[in-house]
Amino acid sequence: MTMPETRYARSGDVVIAYQVLGEGPFDVVFIPGSISHVEVYWGAAGVAALLRGVAAHARVLVFDKRGTGMSDRVAQVPTLEERSDDIRAVMDAAGSERAALFGASEGVPMSVVFAASHPERVSALALYGGMARTMWAPDYLFGYTEREWRRGSGESIEDFVTPGALEAAVRSGFPSAEEEEVRAWARVFRYGGSPGTFEALDRMNAEIDVRHVLGVIRTPTLVLHQHADPWVRVEHGRYLAQHIPGAAYVELDGKEHIPTAAFAPQLLAHMIPFLQDAAGREAPEPDKVLATVLFSDIVGSTAVAAELGDIRWRELLAEHHVRVRRQLTRFRGVEIDTAGDGFFARFDGPARGIRCALAVREAVRELGLEVRIGLHAGECEVLDGKVAGIAVSIGARVSALAAAGEVLVSQTVRDLVAGSGIAFEDRGTYELKGVPEEWRLYSVASA
């Protein structure tokens, strides 16, 4: 099989490079790790064997994430939300309505978010060598400590700029690889991104935490992890399988992170039957999705209405509604309900929801009005195109706690916008009426 032709898909104002190989009866989208290059990949025997093995049974879509490989470079580090948009853009460009996602390494969080947000487009999840979170936490003891991460990140940058060091670093990811495969993967990293790109992506990946998303997934899921993976501890894989409902877990007897050509058949032996079985199932109507909900209302509306009188207040309220709806359209928000002076809307990404909230705040200030806005991201029940459930209740409670002119968000929202450039101020923990546990809330400081 020769190298496929490289094609391009538009994702907003960014162009994404992708390839299509195979002609099987179902589609599989390969979500790569932090750095890739769709053309240089084919010199790396392991990934080439893996992709060709899947393409023997399916149509495979391979792409470079924005900012890497042959895709457009971007000014800022891309967020999970933006990268999820790239999956959709590639599927649309290739005419794929529904596909399995094969996420590897740092491609796992991205696959998880897309599957939870767009379950109607995902037939299955195959997750290899990945993690829900990178850093240590009191309830996530196998992540990197801050000191370990800083040391490792610094060494990674030196590996790029020190002659011969990158090959040595790559070799640590698959100790059994032959020298030619090590050199091939070093080329993937060199062509796929600059040292600065790698550093920025490494910093963004350190902030990712998709643990809150795992419970939302209803897609058939297979988690694969090598027992002695030298780059991502096996506990990360076990955690994914334990927290994704119904997930199957296979712990492979190996000590590699990057799969070699010799190891590829072992991965394929588990993946192919799983993907074929999932593809044969009828697509269910999604009843639950990951969504970001936004609630807004005008501060002191009763007093303003009394001061202006009924006619002037109705005119002002109508203009407020026009401006809010204009921003919802701009940021792909969906209006769910409007009651009095308040709006309830949903978004398929939290960063878009936050930026919409800030734009709404500024737009209505021009009218002499202040709003309070709250956002939360979580599992929502889909009922006749609308959303309901505990996540909606949490969003409403968060909004009620916001001060005049404040955009207040839950920790889940904050965790999902890593790399967005949005800054937050910690507002502490709160008990939300009718909602179990305490919730840490953050005020949006800037975007």
N, C-alpha and C positions, 0 to 999 in steps of 0.2 A: 504494500500500500504506500503510494507516494504521499508527500506532504500535501495536505489540502490547501486550497486557495484561501488566502486571508481576505476576509470581507470586513465591512464596517457598518456599525449600527449607531444611530443617533440616540443619545440619552440626555434629554434636555439640550444644553449647549455644549455637551461633550460627545466626542466620537469614540466608540468602543470597538477595538479590533477583535474579531472572532473567526473561528473556522468551523466547518461542518464536515464530519466524516461518518461513513456507514449509512446504511439504508434500512435499518431494522424497523420493526413494527411499532416501536415506542421510542420516545426521546429521553435522553439523559444529558443534563447540563453539568459540566465539570467546573466546580468552583475552586480555584487554586489557592495556594497559600499566599503569603504577603507579597511575594515577588514572582512574576512569571513572564514568559515571552513565548507567544504561540508558535513562532517559527523556530527559535533556538531550542525549544522543548524537544523537537524531534531528533536532536543529537544526543539526548539523554535516554539511554536504553530502557530504564525502569519505567519512566512516565510514558514513553512511547509504547512499550509493551502493554501497559495498563490501558491506555486509551484505545489501542487497536483491539485489545481483548474485549472491551465493552462494545466497540463498534462492530464486532462480529455478530452482535445480537441486537443492536439498537442504533438509532441515529444519535450521534454524540455532538454536542455543541461545546466548544472550548473557547474561552475568551480571556483577555487580559483586563484586570480591573483598571478603572480609571487611575491615572497617575503612574502606571507601570507598563512594561512591555511596549507594545505597538499602539496602545490606546493613548488618548490625549493626556499630556501632563496637565496638572491642575495647580492653581495657586495655593490652595489650602489642602491639608490632609483630608481625604474623603471620609465621610461618616458611613456607618453601617447602612443607614437609610439611603444615602446616595448610591452606595454600591448595590443595594438591593434593587434600586431603580435600573441599574445596569443589567441585572439578570433579566428583568422584564423586557428591557429594550432589545437584548439579544434574542430572547424567545420570540418577541414580536417580529423582529427582522427576519428570523428564520422560519416564520410561520408555525411556531410551536405553541399550541393552546395549553398543553399540559405536559409536564415532564418530571422525571425523577431528578433530584439534585444529588450529586456526588461531591460532597465538601471535604476538602483535605486541609489539615492543620488550621491556619488562621481563616480558611474558608468555611470552617464549621460554624462560628457565630453568625456569619452572613447567611448561610444556608438556613439556620434555625430561625432567624428573624423573617426571612422571606417566606418560609413555609408557614409560620404562625400568622403572618399578615395577609398572605394570599393562598390559603389552603386549596382554593378551587383550581389553582394552576400547578399544584405539586402532587404527583402520584406517590412518591416515596422519597425518603431521605436515607442516604448512605453516608455516614460520617466517619472519617478515618483520621486518627492521630490528632484530634482536636480538643478544645476546651470550652467551657462556659465562661470562665474567668481566668485571667492570667495571674493576678496578684494574690498574695496571702491575705486572708481575713480570719477573724476569730471562728467563723463558721465555714472556712475554706482553707484548711491547714496545709494543703499541698501546693498552693500557689507560690510564686516567687516572693521573697521578702523584698522590701525596697532596696536593701543593700545588694542582694543577689541580682536584682534586675539592673541596677545602675552599673554594676561591675560587668555583667554580661552584655549590656547594651554598648558600653564603652569599648569592650573588646571587639564587638561586632563591627563597629566603625573602623577600628584599627585594622581589622582583617581586610577591609576593602582597600585601604591605602598602603598596606605593607606588602611588598612583593612576596608571593608564595603563601601568604597567611590565609587568603580566602580558600584556597584548596584545602588547607589543613582544617579550617573550620567546617567546611562542607563535609569532609571525610568523617568528622565526628558525628554527623547525622546518619551515616550508614557505613559503619566500620568494615563491613564485608565487601563493599563495592570495589570493583576493579578501577585501576587508575584512570582509564579513559572515561568512565562514568563520573568519576569525581571531577575531572576537568570539564566535562560537559555541563555538570550542574553549576560549577563556578562561572561558566559562560552565561548560563541562564540568569544568575544573580547580577553579573556585570552588565549584560544587555538589558535586563529587566528593570533596573533602577539604579540611580546614582547613590553614593554613600549618604547624601543628605536625605534622599527619598527614603532609604532604608531606615535611617534614624527617626524620621518623622513618623513613619508607619509603625515602627517599634514602640514609639511613645504612645501612639493612638491605641495600639493593641493592648498596651499595659492598662488602659483605662476601661477596656470593654468588660462588661458584666451582663450576660444574658440569662442569668439563672432564673429571673422572674418570668422569662419567656418560655422556658422548657415545659412547664405544666400546661401551656396553651396548645401545644402541638397535638394534633389528632391524626397526622399523617403516619402511615407505616414507616417505622424507623429501624435501621440496623446500625449499631455502633461497633466499629472495629478499632482495636488498639493493640499495638505490639507490647508484650509484657515488659520488656526492658528498653522501651523507647528512650533514647538518650536526651531528647530535646523536650518532650512533653510527657511528664510522669503518667503512668498507667492509671493512677487515681482519677485523673481528669476524665478519662474515657469511662471509667466505672460510674463516676458521678453523672455524666450525661445519660447513661443508660438507666440509672436508678431514678432519674427525675423526669424523663420523657415518658409519658404514659404508653405502656405496651411495647416499649422499645426492646428489641433483641440485642444481645451483647455477645461479641466474639472476641476473646482475648487470644491474640495470636502469639505463637511461640517464636518470638523474634526480638532483636535488639537494634532495630533501625527505626528511624523516623521517615526518612526518604526511602520509598520502596525501590529496591533494585530490580533488574530484569529477572533475576533468579527468584525473587520473592513475589513478583506480580501474579503468577499463577495461583498462589495461595490466597491472595486477596480476591481474585476473580472467582475462585471456586465458591466463595461465600456470597459474593455480591451478585453474580449473574442470576442464580435461582431466586434470590430475594427480589431483584428488580423485575424479573419476568413474572413472578407471582403477583407483585403489586400492580404491574401494568395490566394484568388480566382482570383486575377488579373494577367494577363500575364506580365512577367518580361520585362520591356522596355529595349531597347538597350541604355546604358548610353551614353549621349552626353556631359555630364559635370562631372568633378571629381575634388576633392581637390588634388592638386599635388604640389610638390616642384620643381621649375625649377632652373637650374644652368647654368650660362654662364661663360666661361673662355676665355682668350686670352693671348698671349705672349706679355709682355711689351717690346717695342722697337724692334719689330721683323724686321722692315725694315732695321734698322741700323745693326742688327746682320747679316741679310742676305747679306747686301752689304759687310760687313767685311769678311764673310766666303766664299762668292762666291756661285754660283748656286748649284753645285754638293754637296758640304759639307752642305749647308743649307737644301737641300732636305733630306739628310741622317739624319741630326739632327731633322728635322721636323717629319720624319717618326718614329724616336725613341721617340720623344715627344708623338706622337699619340699612340704608343704602351703602353707607361706608363700610359697615361690618361685612356685608355680603360681597362687596367688591374685593375685600382682602381674603375672604374665604375662597373666592374663585381664583384669586392670584396664587394662593398657596395650596390649591387642590383640596380644600376642606369641603366637607359635606354638611350642610345645615340639617340638623335633625329636628329641632324644635325651636320655637320662639314664643316666649311667654312674657307679656308686658315689655320690660326693657332689657330682658335677658336673652342670651343665645346659648344654645347647646349644639355643638358641632363635633364631628369626628374627622380624624386624619389617619392616613396610612403610615405616617412617620412622625415621631415626636419633635424632631428639629423643625419640620415645617409647621407644626402646631405652635411651637414657641415663637418662631419668626412671624407667624400670622398674628399671634397675640400682641407682640410688640408693635406691629404695624397698625392693628386695630386701636391700641392705646393712643398712638400718635395721631391717627386720623380723627378720632373723636375729641381729642384735646383741642383741635382746631375749632370745635363747636362749643368749647367752654365746658366740656363734660369730662369727668373722670370715671374710669371703669376699674373694677377688680376682676382678675381673670385667674382661673385655676386649671391645671392640666394634670392628667394621670394617664398612664399607659397600662393596659392589662387585658385580660380575657373578657371579651364582650359577647353576649348572646345576640345572634342576628335574627330579628323578627320582622318580616315584611320590609326589609331594607333598612330598618332602624336597629339600634343597638340598645341593649339593656344588661342588667347584671350588677355584680358587686363593684366592678371597675367604674361603672357609671356613678354609683353612689359615692365612691371614693373621690372621683373628680368633682362632684358637687360639694362635698365636704371641704375639699382643698380650696375651692373657690370661695367658700364662705369665710375662710380664715385669712384671705388675702386682704391687705390694706388698700386704701385708695391709691390707684395708679400702679399697683403691684401685679406682677405676673408670678404666681406661686406654683411650684410643681412638686410632684412626689419624687422620691429617690429613684423609683423605677424609670421615670422620664430622664432624670439626670444621668443614670447609668447607660441609657441607650443612645445618648447623643455624644459619646466620646469622640473627640477629634473635630467637633463642630465649630470650635472657637467660641461657644457660648459659655459665659462665666456665671457662676452662681455664688450666692451667699447662704450659708447654712442658717436655717431658721429654727433648728432644734427638732425635738420629737413631740408629737401630739397624739392624743387619743381622738379618733374620729368617731362621732356618734353613730352607733349601730354597726361599726366596723371593728373586727377583732384586731388585736395587737396595736402597738404603737407605730406611728409612721413618721419618718424623718422627712421634713419638707425643706425646700430651697427656693429662695427668691432669685429670679433672673436678674443679674447685674448688668450684663451687656451681651451683645451678639455681634 
